[in-house]
Amino acid sequence: MIETFPTSAALAAAAATAAHAALLSAIDHRGGASLVATGGRSPAPVYDQLCRSRLDWSRVAVTLSDDRFVPSDSPDSNERLVRERLLVEAAAAARFVPLSRPADSPQAAADLAEPEIAALGSYDMLLLGMGEDGHVASLIPGSPVLAAGMDLASDRLLLGVPAGVGSPPVARITMTLPALLRARATLILISGATKRAIVENGAGLPVHALLEQAKAPVRILWTP
């Protein structure tokens, strides 16, 4: 279930290749493509390679699985990471759909972004990281909105997450589990023995809900 790579560079190359293939296929077959990006250290080298891919990026929509409810120029902003590392070079032509919006609360920002995320339909590639607490996106153990975010009966695609959980413990906007399961393909990028053990031996954490479902194919890419 876990695909092992000897180095982070090898993992990044494999992830960029998979994302490129998914986006190219979507453009060829449906005339457009969508990519859900993520924050953190693991995906940045993927973006450095993917941004140079030979695609008609003007037909690609890019959004995020989650973001911090901070200004887009904040060091804590996932949007900033994506704009600086992915939406450059050839990929500068892509359309970006932000999650964090000027609003009075993270839930208000989620409400503003929800119609645009709904309009994307099924995403052609979803990139995710995973925390050492087993969280994906900002579906974080201990969050007061975790149950709502994991509710498969819900039609909500985005939720506001109050400050106090995660690292840093700032307010956030996150895709729900039903939203994540709209992906046609998902890559979870992880590194280190602790995270591998969570995937292999744990149960009941948000990441396991993704791994145990049969609706959307998920690949786990790991490097020591």
N, C-alpha and C positions, 0 to 999 in steps of 0.2 A: 504494500500500500504506500510505503514511503520510498520516493526516488532519491537516491543518495548521490551527491556531487562532491568531489574532493576539495573544491575551493568555492568561495563566494562568487568568484568571477565565472566559474563554470556554471553555477546555478543561475546567475544573471543571464548568461548567454542562452541557456535552455529556456528560461522564462520569456525572454525577448523573442526568441524564435517561435515559441508557441503562441504568444500574443499576436505577432505579425501574421502567422498563418491563419488565425481565427479572424482577424480583421480583414485580411485579403479575401478570404473565402466569403465573408459576409458582403463585402462590396461587390464581388463578382456575382453572387447569387441573389442579393436583395437590394443592391444599389446603394447601400450605406451600412455603417457599422457603429457599434458603441463599445466603449471601454470604461469599466469602473476601476479607478485607480485607488491606491491606498497610501497612507503615510508611513513613516518609520525609516529605518536604515536599510533594510533588505531590498526594498523596491527601487531605491534611487539608482543603483547601477543598472537595473533593468531599463529604467527610463533613459539613461544615457545612451543605451544602444537602440532602444525602440524609436527614439525621436529621429533617428537617421534612416529608418526603414523606408523603402520605396513603396509608398502607398499613396493613394489619392486622399490625403488627410482632410481635404475639404469635405469629404463624405463621412468623416468620423466625428462622433460626439463623445466627449470625455467627461466623466463626473467622478465622484468620490464615494467610497463606501461609508466614510464618516469624516467629520472635521471638527476641530475645536471652534467654539463660539467666540472667536477672536478676530481682530482685523486681518485682512488677507496679507498684510505685510508683516505680521507678527512672526517671530521665529517658531512659535508653536503651531502655525497654520499649515495644515496639509495642502491647502490650495497653493500656498506659496511654494512648497516643494514641487508640486506638479507643474506650476508655471515656470519655475526655474530649471527643472531637470527634464521634463517631458515636452511641454508645449513650446519647444524651441526648434531651430533648424527646420526640417521638413514638416514636423508635427505642429509648427506654429499655425498652420492653416486649419487645424481641428477646431471644432466648436466646444467650448467649455461650459458646463452647467454646474455652477457652484452650489454648495449646500448651505454654507454660512452666509446669511444675508443681513443687511441692516434691519434690526428688529429689536423689540423690547425684551425678548426672552429667546432661549434656544428653541422652545416649542413654536413660537411665532415664526422664527426663521425656517423651521422644518415645514410649517404650514405653507410658507411662501414658495419653497422649493418643490414641494410634493407634486404639483401638477406637471412640472417639467420632467421630473423623474418618471412619473407615470407615463408620459408621452414617449419615453424612450422604449417602452415595451421590454422585450427580453434582451439582455445585454449579451454581446458576443464573447466578451472576456471579462472576468472579474478577478482582480488581483487582491489578495488579502495577506496580511501578516497575522501573527498570533502572539499574544502576551504570555508571560510566564504564569498568569492566572487563568489561562485558557480562553481569554476573550478574543473575539474577532469583531472587526469594525469597532463600534463603541458599545457592544453588548457585553457589559462588564459585570462579573460577579460582584454582588453587593450593591449594585445600582438600584435605586428605587423604581426605575422603569424597566428593569430587566424582564420581568414577567410579561409586560406588555410588548416588549420588543421581540420576545421569543414566541408569542402567541400565533400559531399557524392559522387560526381562524380569523385573525384580524385582517382588514383590508388596508391598514396603514402601511405605507412604505418608508416613512421617515418619522423619527421621534426626537424630541429634545431631551437631553440628558442633563439634569442639574449638576452643578459643581459639587465636588467632594469625592468623586471616584476617579480612578485612572491616574496615569502619570504623564503629564502634570494633572492635578485634580481640578481642571477647569471645566466649565459647561461645554456641552458638545451637541452635535447633530449626528444621528446615526441612521443608517438603513436598518430596517427590521429584518428578522429572519425570513419572512415571506418575500421581502424585497431581494435579499441575497439569493434566494432560490429561483429568482427569475433568470439567472445567468445560464447561458447555454454551456459555458465552460468556466471552471474556477481553478485557480492556482493558489495554494497556500504556501507562502515562502517562510521557512523557519531555519534557525541555526542553533547549534548547541545541544548538549546532552539533556538538559532540563526540559526543553521544549519537545524533544523527541520522546522523552518518557511520558510527558502529558498526553501526547497523541496516542502512544502505544498502550499505555497502562491505565489512563484515566477514564472517567465516565461522568456524565451529568453536567459537563461544562459547555459553554456556548459552541466551542469548536466541535465538540462531539455531535451536537445536533446537526451540523453540516455534514459530518462524516458518516452519520448513521442513516441519512435520508437517501432515497432512491430517485428523487426527481431530477436532480442536477448533478452532472459528473464533476468530481473533485479530484485534483491531483495535489499531492503534498511533495514539495521539493525541499530537501534538507541538505545542509552542509554542516560539518563539525564546527 
